[in-house]
Amino acid sequence: MSLMNPWGHGEWTGAWSGDSDEMKKYTPLLEKFIKTLPPDDQFELDADDGIFFMHYNDWKENFSTLFLNLDFPDSWTGVRFSSGWNN
């Protein structure tokens, strides 16, 4: 999964981090994918911008909360819900 630190600095340093074996192996494939994203969603893999990749299992071990933000058109209505996951 790709994550973003909203403060824009500080990145994951484990598996799938910028200098990891995983990232070195899959950089061409990831760059190809990033180019398919809308222009506002594209990012540089090696930039220190707070965007990073992290394996789901590492995420579960390091975080207890996830906040998602989606920008919807003004004509849409929203629903707030709480949920959880089991390890």
RODO-2510 file (C-alpha; in nm, 4 decimals, decimal comma):
residues 87
     n   res          X          Y          Z
     1     m     0,0000     0,0000     0,0000
     2     s     0,1114     0,3548    -0,0603
     3     l     0,0859     0,5882     0,2380
     4     m     0,1328     0,9571     0,2961
     5     n     0,2513     1,1324     0,6058
     6     p     0,0290     1,4455     0,6047
     7     w     0,3117     1,6583     0,7460
     8     g     0,5128     1,5801     0,4314
     9     h     0,8355     1,4628     0,5950
    10     g     0,9600     1,1426     0,7464
    11     e     0,9266     0,8127     0,5708
    12     w     0,9177     0,4425     0,6431
    13     t     1,2635     0,2823     0,6514
    14     g     1,1712    -0,0892     0,6521
    15     a     1,0728    -0,3212     0,3684
    16     w     0,9564    -0,1287     0,0607
    17     s     1,1354     0,1878     0,1729
    18     g     1,3360     0,3882    -0,0806
    19     d     1,6618     0,1923    -0,0520
    20     s     1,5119    -0,1511     0,0185
    21     d     1,5653    -0,4598    -0,1957
    22     e     1,1934    -0,4661    -0,2752
    23     m     1,1964    -0,1110    -0,4074
    24     k     1,5111    -0,1693    -0,6129
    25     k     1,3525    -0,4749    -0,7737
    26     y     1,0157    -0,3156    -0,8550
    27     t     1,1049     0,0494    -0,9259
    28     p     1,0450     0,0249    -1,3039
    29     l     0,7038    -0,1365    -1,2528
    30     l     0,6046     0,1173    -0,9862
    31     e     0,7147     0,4118    -1,2014
    32     k     0,5083     0,2743    -1,4904
    33     f     0,2044     0,2500    -1,2607
    34     i     0,2542     0,6013    -1,1209
    35     k     0,2458     0,7428    -1,4748
    36     t    -0,1042     0,5963    -1,5204
    37     l    -0,2378     0,7995    -1,2257
    38     p    -0,4126     1,1337    -1,2771
    39     p    -0,1555     1,4177    -1,2836
    40     d    -0,2500     1,5435    -0,9354
    41     d    -0,1945     1,1946    -0,7876
    42     q     0,1459     1,1268    -0,9433
    43     f     0,4575     1,1417    -0,7250
    44     e     0,8307     1,0759    -0,7364
    45     l     0,9420     0,7499    -0,5769
    46     d     1,2673     0,8911    -0,4382
    47     a     1,1330     1,2280    -0,3151
    48     d     1,1351     1,3047     0,0577
    49     d     0,7724     1,4161     0,0465
    50     g     0,6101     1,1887     0,3043
    51     i     0,4727     0,9420     0,0454
    52     f     0,5988     0,5886     0,0918
    53     f     0,5157     0,2219     0,0425
    54     m     0,4696    -0,0224     0,3253
    55     h     0,3733    -0,3892     0,3427
    56     y     0,0321    -0,4439     0,5018
    57     n     0,1739    -0,6676     0,7771
    58     d     0,4225    -0,3935     0,8743
    59     w     0,1409    -0,1405     0,8741
    60     k    -0,0681    -0,3572     1,1111
    61     e     0,2276    -0,3871     1,3490
    62     n     0,3056    -0,0140     1,3530
    63     f    -0,0312     0,1632     1,3379
    64     s    -0,3566     0,1359     1,5289
    65     t    -0,5588     0,4020     1,3462
    66     l    -0,6187     0,4924     0,9822
    67     f    -0,7844     0,8127     0,8654
    68     l    -0,9041     0,8289     0,5058
    69     n    -0,9967     1,1481     0,3291
    70     l    -1,1764     1,1544    -0,0033
    71     d    -1,2849     1,4735    -0,1756
    72     f    -1,6318     1,4271    -0,3211
    73     p    -1,8340     1,6729    -0,5293
    74     d    -2,0517     1,9131    -0,3270
    75     s    -2,3620     1,7369    -0,4592
    76     w    -2,2694     1,4143    -0,2737
    77     t    -2,3622     1,3412     0,0857
    78     g    -2,1360     1,1691     0,3342
    79     v    -2,1618     0,8935     0,5906
    80     r    -1,9346     0,8502     0,8909
    81     f    -1,8730     0,5049     1,0335
    82     s    -1,6350     0,3270     1,2648
    83     s    -1,4931    -0,0133     1,2009
    84     g    -1,2076    -0,2380     1,2982
    85     w    -0,9985    -0,5270     1,1803
    86     n    -0,8869    -0,8488     1,3379
    87     n    -0,5258    -0,9566     1,3288
***
